[in-house]
């Protein structure tokens, strides 16, 4: 597969570093600040997929153009939830395929699956309260994180109706930690996913790039991993 990278910060560099492990060749790197000539070169590179790890603002400004560079996209930028309806419409209008995720680590989706099970059970326990906490490096802009919002959505989809206290920490170089807590009168159940190596996100994005090849439509990492919840 041939890929163009949109955004070349820490995550873009990691995707480039590990691309060959997944049989992916990086044939171009662009950003919202690229020149017209650089965009033209990316469009002519014959890419199969665009892998995005830019910013939410950059993605919103560039998504329509990115859809002309390759037939499929892997979108890893965060902080653009309000733009999702327009993004879905753009993907559909171009007949493209897109995997969209705030977190590309396999472990985050194992955590989500566990959170769904416990949330459904806790809904029937009146004396339990719930919380979500996430911690990331100080340069991460959005808070709460997209993964925390995904976990909150999982709780609601599992039937949990009570208040969920959501908190965030931004400090140092923390790659990412997410915890879902269920606190009763005499005990606490805490489900936690901790990232030790940021490369897990790159491997997940490249896995998604291989999976979405030849597909059209809007997908999540749940689809990539065969973990999409039953209707």
N, C-alpha and C positions, 0 to 999 in steps of 0.2 A: 504494500500500500504506500501511497505517496501523501504526505501531509504538509499543510501550511500551518504554521503556528501564529496565532493572533495574541500578542502579548509575549514578552520575553523577560519577565521578572524571574523570581525564584522558581515558580512552578513551571513556567515555560522552559527554563534552562533544564529542569529535571526531566521534563517530557523529552526534550531533545537528547539528553544523556542516555535515556533508557529506551528510546524509540526502536533501535535495532534489535533489542531483545524480543520485541513483539512483531518483527518483520515489517516495520514501518520506516520509511525513508522521509526525512524532513527535506522538503524541496523549496521552502520559503519561510521567511519570518517577517511579519508586518505588525504594525501597531497603529493606533489612532493618529500618531504623529508621522507615519510614513509618507513619503512623497508619492505623487501621482505615478511616477515611473516605477517605484517599488510595488505599488498596488497592481500596476499593469503586469509587472513581471510575475507576481504571485498568481494573477488570473491566467497567465499563459503557461504555468508550470505543470498543468495536467494533474492537479491534486485530486485525490479521492475524498479527502476529509479536511476540514478546518478544525483545529483544536484550540479552543479559546481559554486562556487564563489571564485575561486583561482585567478591566474593572467594569462594574455595572454601567457606569456612564459611557465608557468607550464602547461597550457592546451595544447599548441602545443606539448610539450614533452610527454604528457600522454594520449592524446585523444584515440589513437589506443588501449591502454591498458584499458582505461575506458569503451570502447565499449564491452569488454569481461566481465564486472562486472554486467551489467544490459542491458536489451533490449531497454531501452529508456533513454534519457538524457535531462536535462535542463541546458543549457550553459549560464552562466551569466558573465563569464570573459570578459574583454574588452581589446582593444589594440592589436588585432590579425587579423585585416581585411585582411592583405596580405595573411594570411594562409587559408582564407575561401575556395578556390578551393580544397585544399588538405583535409580540414575538411569535406566538402561535399562528397568527394570521399571515405573517411574513413567511414562515416555514411552509405553511399550506399553499400560499400563492406561488412559491417557487417550486413546489413539488419536491421539497427536500426531506431529508431524514435528520433528526436531531436527538441526541441523548443529552438531557439537561439535568444537572445535579449540583447541589451545593457541597457535596462530599463524595469523593470517588473511592473511598476505602471500603473494602468488603466488610470489615469489622463494624463500621457505622450502620450497615444494613442488618447485620446480625443483631446489633443492639436494638434497632428499630423493631425487629420481629419480636424480640423479648419484651420490649416495652408494650407492644400491642397486647400480648398475652396477660401481663400483669395488670395493665390498665383495665382490661375487661373484668378481671376478678375483683379489683379494688373498688370498682363502681358499686358493688354490692356491700361494701364495708363502710358504714357511716362514720366510723371513728378514725379513718385514715385521711391524711392530707398528703398532697403531692407537690413536688418541685422539680425543676430542671435547672442545672447549672452548667455553664460552658466556660472554658478558659482558652485563650489564644494569645499569640504574640502581640506586642504593643502596636504593631503597624497594621493590624487587621482593622478595617474601618467599620464594618457593619456589626451591630450588636442589638439583639442577640444574633448569633450566627445562623446561617441558613440551615445547618443541621439541627440546631435547637428548634427552629420553627418546624422542620420536618418531623422531629420527635413529638412536638406538641400536636401537630396534625395527626400523627399516628395515635396519640392518646384519644383525641376526639373521635377519630374514625372507629376506635375500639369501643366507644360508648361512654368514655369518661366525661362527665358533665360538670364536675366540681372545679373550683378555682385551682389553677396551677401557677405557683410562684416561679417566675423565670428570672434568672440573674446571670450576669456576665462578668468575666475578669479579662482585662487586657494588660499583660505585663511581660516584659523580657522577651524570650524567644520560644515560648510554649507552642509546640506544633499544633496541638488541639486535644482537648479533653472534654467529653460530654458525659454528664451524669443525670440519670432520672431517679428520683427518690420517692419512696412511698413510706410515710411515717405514721406509725400507730402508737397507741398509748404506752407500749412497753417494748417496741422494737422498730427497727428501720430496715427496709429493703432498698439497697442502692445498686443500680445497674450502671456500669461505667465502661466507656471505651476511651482508651488513651493511645494516641499516636506516638510512636517512638522515632519514626523515620518518615520525613515528609515524602520520600520516594513512593510510599504506598499510594498517594494520590495520583502520581504520574502513571504508575502501573495500572491503576483503575481506569484512568482516562484513556490509556492506550488499549486496554481491553474493550472499553466502550467503542473506540474507533473501529476496531476489528469487527465488533458485533453489528454496528449500525450500517456497515458497508452493504449497499444494495437495498436498503430499506427506505421507506418514506414514512413520515409521520413524526409524532412527538413522543419521546420515550424517557424513562427514568432509569437509574441504575437498578431498580427493582426488576425491570424488564431484562436488563443485561444479565443479571444474576439468576433469573428464573424465580424471583421472589415476589412478584407482583401479588398483592393481596387478592383473595377471592372477592368477586362482586358482592 
